[in-house]
Amino acid sequence: MEATQKTSTTKAALLVLAALSMLLSGLFIATASRSDASPPPACPDGFSLTADAKNCFQAAVVTSADNPNSCDTGSLTPDGTKCYQAARLIPQEGVTNCPKGYSPDDSLGGMCAKFDVATQRAAACPDGARGVAGACYILVAKGPRGAATCDTGQTLAGTNCVITGALPVTGTATCPVSATVISSGGQCYTLVSPPASPEACDAVAGYVEFGTVCKVSNPMAADAATAGSWTCPAPASGQTPTGTTHVLGGITKIESCSYTPAQIPGACAATLPGTTDDPGSPYCRRPVDLRPGALVCADGFGLVSGTCIRYVGVDIASPQCPIGSVEDGSGDCRKPVADAAGAYYCKDANAALNGKSCVWTSGFLVTPSPDLYKCDAGVRTVIGSAGSAQVICILGNANANTTTGPSCLQGVLSTDNAYCIVPRIDTAPAAAVAAPVPSFTG
């Protein structure tokens, strides 16, 4: 340590001697130039020639740079002088209380509440009633003055009088409804085939047996001129034949005529007892019993359980107001009713009506524990005002980031950063009269 201090002292002394030498040399040159013509300067003001007279130099200037502070860990405080990190929140069970004037109420689930007597409105007529308080009434309907009655010979049944009429009579008999039953001429029968054959076809009229019918063909059917003039011959039995027509040469002609032969008169009764001939057909009629007609009543009466009755209105006395009501000038029945008690209400719109009380509710006031934060490193500190206070942990001073080093206002630094070098400013190198300068590299 002592040797280092001596070396530094020696260097400082050499620098002082060199500066004095340069000052004396400058005085010498300045004295000589007064008598002789002065050459142009080789270096800018403040610079000196190097030993090899190629460049000019002067000592470098030491400057400092103040960069923004920084933190290796955490963040800068608002004033930038300290490093910090947020404190760790430790949940604490605080103390809960109701605001002044409030208390927990079990009926409201333990909420903070306060009560006051509600205000009652004046008495009034109940809903649906008319009038004013002390004279409220409702309208009621009039009712019958007495019990309903019926005339002599009538019977009261509910709200009607019953008149009993004559006994019902049997209506007109009818044929049973069936696909095989025929109703004709007031008779009801079915057709059955007799065992005997029907009468023979009328050969005189030209009819011959053709299946179950008697048939005759038009003898002039081939002659278009005369075919249309032929008509069906009438059989002796008196039946009406049916003609089958055909169009020939634009003329409608009868092609053939046929009829169903009738039963031999009296054959049905002889062969099928209880039957009769069916005129104009080969069948016999078997009578079918008529279905009795339904019971019917005289006009204006209806059949109920085998009896003919008729309903008429009851005799009702003039209506009157029910007991407990009074008829007014308009004919309406007024029944007095009691006044309705005035409803309770809260004058404060922020209160809620609870029966005959007004209730206000409020949240709990929570008083937190003072030790809600903890610093795992650093010193616990509170910054900010009461409304925006923040608990932090101060880790230490921030890094100053101030740098110091050599610099040049003119020229460039030498390789050892001790001098500033600029080129000579004259056109030719100076004579050997230049002042000696310390040797340096660069």
Order of alpha helices (4+ residues) and beta strands (2+ residues): alpha-beta-beta-beta-beta-beta-beta-beta-beta-beta-beta-beta-beta-beta-beta-beta-beta-beta-beta-beta-beta-beta-alpha-beta-beta-beta-beta-beta-beta-beta-beta-beta-beta-beta-beta-beta-beta-beta-beta-beta
